[in-house]
């Protein structure tokens, strides 16, 4: 969240989440961070060499 906001100040980050992004869509940073978390999770599972990512080694 600090990269998107440009500061490490907690009060500024919380203040920016109080408003709305566009119309009724809230400005929570969850919408920014969810795709990043999904990519991180896939990469973390791939590093464990567990199915379905170890199919090349299984053959």
C-alpha positions in Angstrom: 0.0 0.0 0.0 2.9 2.4 0.7 4.0 2.2 -3.0 0.6 3.1 -4.3 0.2 6.0 -1.8 3.8 7.2 -1.8 4.2 7.4 1.9 4.8 5.3 5.0 2.6 7.4 7.2 -0.2 5.3 8.7 -2.4 8.3 9.1 -2.1 9.2 5.4 -2.7 5.6 4.3 -5.9 5.4 6.5 -7.0 8.8 5.4 -6.8 7.8 1.7 -8.9 4.7 2.3 -11.8 6.7 3.8 -13.0 8.2 0.5 -14.4 6.6 -2.5 -12.5 5.5 -5.6 -15.2 6.2 -8.2 -18.8 6.6 -7.3 -19.9 3.8 -5.0 -16.6 1.8 -5.2 -14.7 2.2 -1.9 -11.0 3.1 -2.0 -9.8 0.1 0.0 -6.3 -1.1 -0.8 -7.7 -4.6 -0.9 -8.5 -4.1 -4.5 -4.9 -3.2 -5.3 -3.3 -5.8 -3.2 -5.5 -8.9 -4.0 -4.0 -9.5 -7.5 -0.5 -9.1 -6.0 -1.3 -11.6 -3.3 -2.6 -14.2 -5.8 0.6 -13.9 -7.9 2.7 -14.3 -4.7 0.7 -17.3 -3.6 1.1 -19.1 -7.0 4.8 -18.4 -7.0 5.1 -19.7 -3.4 3.3 -22.9 -4.2 5.4 -23.3 -7.3 8.6 -23.1 -5.3 7.5 -26.0 -3.1 7.6 -28.4 -6.1 4.2 -29.8 -5.2 1.5 -30.7 -7.6 0.5 -29.3 -10.1 3.8 -27.5 -10.6 6.1 -30.6 -10.5 4.6 -32.4 -13.5 7.8 -31.9 -15.5 9.9 -33.6 -12.9 7.4 -36.4 -12.5 7.7 -37.6 -16.1 
